[in-house]
Amino acid sequence: MTMISPTLDISRSEEGGNVHVSERLLSCNEDRYQSELSLELHLEALKAKRKQQLEKLELRHQNGLEKRLLQNSLLTSSTEWILKSKIPQQSIRRNSENHKHHSSKVILQNLISNGVKAPRTTGTDSLGTVMERQRKPLPQDSQKAKEEADLAECRKQFRVAPVPEHVSKPLYDDLIHEQERLRKEGREQRRDFLLTTQKPFRLHKKEEKKRERLKEDMSSANKSEKTEPVCVRKPIPKAVSDHSFSEQLKEQEQQRKIRIHLRAQETLKASSAPIQRQEPSADRQTRSAQKSKSKMLGYLDQKLSFRPKTNTAVPDFDKLFQAFQQKAMEAAEKRDVTHCKPFQLRTSTLQPRHRSPENPQKSRDETNLKRSSSFGGLTSLSMDTLPTYITDAARKRSMAVRRSLELKDLKEQENAKWMKQHRIRPQAMSRAVAMRAKAMDPHKSLKEVYQEKLKQNRQADLERMKDYQKELKEIKTRVTSRPYLFEQVSQKNAKNNAERRYRNTLEQAGLDENFVRSKGETNKAIHVENESAEEDHDSTESETQKSAGSGEDSVTNEEEKEGNVETKEEELC
């Protein structure tokens, strides 16, 4: 039982899955059937609407034909019947409708006799039949001719005449095309904007995915459960089957090698020595000077970002000064003028002056000779007018006016002086401040600083050039003293051979390399101590015997050199 239980569970799960799939299939089929039914109903409704529309159109066409036939028959019959019958106008007006129905009935009977289908008639045909009995029939030839004319007119096809060329304007067409183009551009812009504002996910995509999954499930359920694996063989590569492919690869490899060789030759031709052994010419010096000059004066070529705004219009300073003076005068204190009290001149009470009639000529001469300033305006007056007298009040008034004018002039002069001082004072103050600042400022002027900086920069350039020349010389000496590559290889080989021989000799002697190195270091330390002691001894001797000491020093130096050579030989051995 323990062995059978897992198989039962698997079979139950499979049955449950199959039931679930079958339920899904049934629900899908029901949905499809319902959608098909709704589509059929919709199509039937559309068909019914279409039929109704067609019937309405047929009725309209038939009514139009009947109207046209009636009009033609009325035009022909009315003229004949008016001439033949003497019916009063009132009866014609009353029975006009009956005439129409009767004529339509006659035309319909003629059409039926000729084989044409009769149109639908209304309930007013009985009236037409009554009028037809009253009327007399027309002759057959004229009736047939009229029917043929009516049929020919009915068969005519009316078409709209084309628009004349002088009416059409290309400007209108261009405007229409431009509007269409703008409409399309606007539609595209709106579509692009909507695409940009589109959200990253949509629900209809999920629904489409669900439908695809359902279709896959349906197809998998319909298919057989066991499917044989399909063997897919890879195609044979061209390199195995085609011989020309390998030859092509060889040709490509050969072309690549040729290209590499040509590129190497071009680089060799274009290359130059790392350092030219020629001495620096005057041109190089000028170039370096130009470079240093361009570095120093590079700030002059820079385009400044700050550009101050300048007033192009020059102000009129005279007008501004006059306006300022007027404002200052208006702002100055104004004193009220003295107002005189009202008074009465009692000139009427004065006694008139009576002239003596004797010697009128003498009096005239005296009056001509003695003219006062106060009575200058009375000469032109007649003798009958009364003379006027200057009073003390008028005299005081004129004096007060004169004084006020003088005071006004003095104030204007004082204001002008004050303005002049006001302008001069800040100028003098700015000069004094500049002088004091210059005296107190520890910094030097721009001219002095410029000259000092020039000297410093020139010295720095000279030092830099000296260092550069020195480095060049060192590089040249290093390059000239350095052996060639083949010499270096030979030296390296010789060194390796010497080291090998040295190791072989040590091994033959049964010595260790570390032991020999320690011995050499101890000997070197002893030799250095001896050299220091000898140098001290030589210094003491040189103080006493300078002449003799020089020879001994040379001997000791030679001995030292010999000792150094011996130690080096011992180390090599």
ChimeraX attribute file (.defattr): number of C-alpha atoms within 10 A of each C-alpha:
attribute: neighborCount
match mode: 1-to-1
recipient: residues
	/A:1	5
	/A:2	6
	/A:3	7
	/A:4	8
	/A:5	10
	/A:6	11
	/A:7	11
	/A:8	11
	/A:9	11
	/A:10	11
	/A:11	12
	/A:12	12
	/A:13	12
	/A:14	12
	/A:15	12
	/A:16	12
	/A:17	12
	/A:18	13
	/A:19	12
	/A:20	12
	/A:21	16
	/A:22	14
	/A:23	12
	/A:24	15
	/A:25	16
	/A:26	12
	/A:27	12
	/A:28	13
	/A:29	12
	/A:30	12
	/A:31	12
	/A:32	12
	/A:33	12
	/A:34	12
	/A:35	12
	/A:36	12
	/A:37	12
	/A:38	12
	/A:39	12
	/A:40	12
	/A:41	12
	/A:42	11
	/A:43	12
	/A:44	12
	/A:45	12
	/A:46	12
	/A:47	12
	/A:48	11
	/A:49	12
	/A:50	12
	/A:51	12
	/A:52	12
	/A:53	12
	/A:54	12
	/A:55	12
	/A:56	12
	/A:57	12
	/A:58	12
	/A:59	14
	/A:60	12
	/A:61	12
	/A:62	15
	/A:63	15
	/A:64	12
	/A:65	14
	/A:66	18
	/A:67	14
	/A:68	15
	/A:69	21
	/A:70	20
	/A:71	15
	/A:72	18
	/A:73	21
	/A:74	19
	/A:75	11
	/A:76	13
	/A:77	15
	/A:78	14
	/A:79	10
	/A:80	12
	/A:81	14
	/A:82	13
	/A:83	9
	/A:84	8
	/A:85	9
	/A:86	8
	/A:87	11
	/A:88	9
	/A:89	10
	/A:90	9
	/A:91	9
	/A:92	13
	/A:93	11
	/A:94	10
	/A:95	14
	/A:96	14
	/A:97	14
	/A:98	21
	/A:99	22
	/A:100	20
	/A:101	25
	/A:102	27
	/A:103	25
	/A:104	23
	/A:105	22
	/A:106	17
	/A:107	22
	/A:108	21
	/A:109	15
	/A:110	16
	/A:111	17
	/A:112	13
	/A:113	11
	/A:114	11
	/A:115	9
	/A:116	11
	/A:117	11
	/A:118	16
	/A:119	14
	/A:120	10
	/A:121	13
	/A:122	8
	/A:123	6
	/A:124	12
	/A:125	14
	/A:126	14
	/A:127	17
	/A:128	20
	/A:129	17
	/A:130	13
	/A:131	18
	/A:132	18
	/A:133	10
	/A:134	10
	/A:135	13
	/A:136	9
	/A:137	10
	/A:138	11
	/A:139	8
	/A:140	9
	/A:141	9
	/A:142	10
	/A:143	17
	/A:144	14
	/A:145	11
	/A:146	16
	/A:147	19
	/A:148	12
	/A:149	13
	/A:150	16
	/A:151	13
	/A:152	10
	/A:153	13
	/A:154	12
	/A:155	9
	/A:156	8
	/A:157	6
	/A:158	6
	/A:159	6
	/A:160	5
	/A:161	6
	/A:162	6
	/A:163	8
	/A:164	7
	/A:165	7
	/A:166	6
	/A:167	7
	/A:168	10
	/A:169	9
	/A:170	9
	/A:171	9
	/A:172	10
	/A:173	11
	/A:174	11
	/A:175	11
	/A:176	12
	/A:177	12
	/A:178	12
	/A:179	12
	/A:180	12
	/A:181	12
	/A:182	12
	/A:183	12
	/A:184	12
	/A:185	12
	/A:186	12
	/A:187	12
	/A:188	12
	/A:189	12
	/A:190	12
	/A:191	12
	/A:192	12
	/A:193	11
	/A:194	11
	/A:195	10
	/A:196	9
	/A:197	9
	/A:198	10
	/A:199	8
	/A:200	5
	/A:201	8
	/A:202	9
	/A:203	8
	/A:204	9
	/A:205	10
	/A:206	11
	/A:207	11
	/A:208	11
	/A:209	12
	/A:210	12
	/A:211	12
	/A:212	12
	/A:213	12
	/A:214	16
	/A:215	12
	/A:216	12
	/A:217	15
	/A:218	15
	/A:219	11
	/A:220	11
	/A:221	14
	/A:222	9
	/A:223	10
	/A:224	8
	/A:225	8
	/A:226	6
	/A:227	7
	/A:228	6
	/A:229	6
	/A:230	6
	/A:231	6
	/A:232	6
	/A:233	6
	/A:234	6
	/A:235	6
	/A:236	8
	/A:237	8
	/A:238	11
	/A:239	12
	/A:240	9
	/A:241	10
	/A:242	10
	/A:243	10
	/A:244	11
	/A:245	13
	/A:246	14
	/A:247	12
	/A:248	11
	/A:249	12
	/A:250	12
	/A:251	12
	/A:252	12
	/A:253	12
	/A:254	12
	/A:255	12
	/A:256	12
	/A:257	12
	/A:258	12
	/A:259	12
	/A:260	12
	/A:261	11
	/A:262	12
	/A:263	12
	/A:264	12
	/A:265	12
	/A:266	11
	/A:267	10
	/A:268	10
	/A:269	9
	/A:270	8
	/A:271	9
	/A:272	9
	/A:273	6
	/A:274	6
	/A:275	10
	/A:276	9
	/A:277	10
	/A:278	6
	/A:279	10
	/A:280	11
	/A:281	8
	/A:282	9
	/A:283	9
	/A:284	11
	/A:285	12
	/A:286	11
	/A:287	11
	/A:288	14
	/A:289	16
	/A:290	12
	/A:291	13
	/A:292	15
	/A:293	13
	/A:294	13
	/A:295	10
	/A:296	12
	/A:297	11
	/A:298	11
	/A:299	10
	/A:300	9
	/A:301	8
	/A:302	8
	/A:303	7
	/A:304	8
	/A:305	6
	/A:306	6
	/A:307	6
	/A:308	6
	/A:309	6
	/A:310	6
	/A:311	7
	/A:312	6
	/A:313	6
	/A:314	6
	/A:315	9
	/A:316	8
	/A:317	9
	/A:318	9
	/A:319	10
	/A:320	11
	/A:321	12
	/A:322	11
	/A:323	12
	/A:324	13
	/A:325	16
	/A:326	13
	/A:327	11
	/A:328	15
	/A:329	15
	/A:330	10
	/A:331	9
	/A:332	11
	/A:333	8
	/A:334	9
	/A:335	7
	/A:336	6
	/A:337	10
	/A:338	9
	/A:339	7
	/A:340	8
	/A:341	6
	/A:342	5
	/A:343	7
	/A:344	5
	/A:345	8
	/A:346	7
	/A:347	11
	/A:348	7
	/A:349	7
	/A:350	7
	/A:351	7
	/A:352	9
	/A:353	6
	/A:354	6
	/A:355	8
	/A:356	8
	/A:357	8
	/A:358	8
	/A:359	8
	/A:360	10
	/A:361	10
	/A:362	10
	/A:363	14
	/A:364	11
	/A:365	10
	/A:366	10
	/A:367	11
	/A:368	10
	/A:369	9
	/A:370	9
	/A:371	11
	/A:372	9
	/A:373	7
	/A:374	10
	/A:375	12
	/A:376	9
	/A:377	10
	/A:378	13
	/A:379	10
	/A:380	7
	/A:381	10
	/A:382	8
	/A:383	9
	/A:384	6
	/A:385	8
	/A:386	10
	/A:387	10
	/A:388	11
	/A:389	11
	/A:390	9
	/A:391	10
	/A:392	9
	/A:393	12
	/A:394	11
	/A:395	10
	/A:396	11
	/A:397	16
	/A:398	12
	/A:399	12
	/A:400	14
	/A:401	13
	/A:402	12
	/A:403	12
	/A:404	14
	/A:405	12
	/A:406	12
	/A:407	12
	/A:408	14
	/A:409	12
	/A:410	12
	/A:411	14
	/A:412	16
	/A:413	12
	/A:414	12
	/A:415	16
	/A:416	14
	/A:417	12
	/A:418	12
	/A:419	16
	/A:420	11
	/A:421	12
	/A:422	11
	/A:423	11
	/A:424	11
	/A:425	12
	/A:426	11
	/A:427	12
	/A:428	11
	/A:429	11
	/A:430	11
	/A:431	12
	/A:432	12
	/A:433	12
	/A:434	12
	/A:435	12
	/A:436	11
	/A:437	11
	/A:438	13
	/A:439	10
	/A:440	9
	/A:441	10
	/A:442	8
	/A:443	10
	/A:444	10
	/A:445	10
	/A:446	9
	/A:447	9
	/A:448	11
	/A:449	12
	/A:450	12
	/A:451	11
	/A:452	12
	/A:453	12
	/A:454	13
	/A:455	12
	/A:456	12
	/A:457	15
	/A:458	15
	/A:459	12
	/A:460	12
	/A:461	15
	/A:462	13
	/A:463	12
	/A:464	12
	/A:465	15
	/A:466	12
	/A:467	12
	/A:468	12
	/A:469	14
	/A:470	12
	/A:471	12
	/A:472	16
	/A:473	14
	/A:474	12
	/A:475	13
	/A:476	15
	/A:477	11
	/A:478	11
	/A:479	12
	/A:480	10
	/A:481	9
	/A:482	11
	/A:483	12
	/A:484	11
	/A:485	9
	/A:486	9
	/A:487	11
	/A:488	12
	/A:489	12
	/A:490	12
	/A:491	13
	/A:492	12
	/A:493	12
	/A:494	12
	/A:495	12
	/A:496	12
	/A:497	12
	/A:498	14
	/A:499	14
	/A:500	12
	/A:501	13
	/A:502	16
	/A:503	16
	/A:504	12
	/A:505	13
	/A:506	15
	/A:507	12
	/A:508	9
	/A:509	9
	/A:510	9
	/A:511	12
	/A:512	11
	/A:513	12
	/A:514	9
	/A:515	9
	/A:516	14
	/A:517	12
	/A:518	11
	/A:519	11
	/A:520	16
	/A:521	13
	/A:522	11
	/A:523	13
	/A:524	15
	/A:525	11
	/A:526	11
	/A:527	16
	/A:528	12
	/A:529	12
	/A:530	13
	/A:531	15
	/A:532	11
	/A:533	12
	/A:534	14
	/A:535	14
	/A:536	12
	/A:537	11
	/A:538	17
	/A:539	15
	/A:540	13
	/A:541	16
	/A:542	16
	/A:543	10
	/A:544	10
	/A:545	12
	/A:546	13
	/A:547	10
	/A:548	11
	/A:549	17
	/A:550	14
	/A:551	11
	/A:552	15
	/A:553	17
	/A:554	11
	/A:555	12
	/A:556	16
	/A:557	13
	/A:558	12
	/A:559	12
	/A:560	15
	/A:561	12
	/A:562	12
	/A:563	13
	/A:564	14
	/A:565	12
	/A:566	12
	/A:567	17
	/A:568	13
	/A:569	10
	/A:570	11
	/A:571	14
	/A:572	10
	/A:573	14
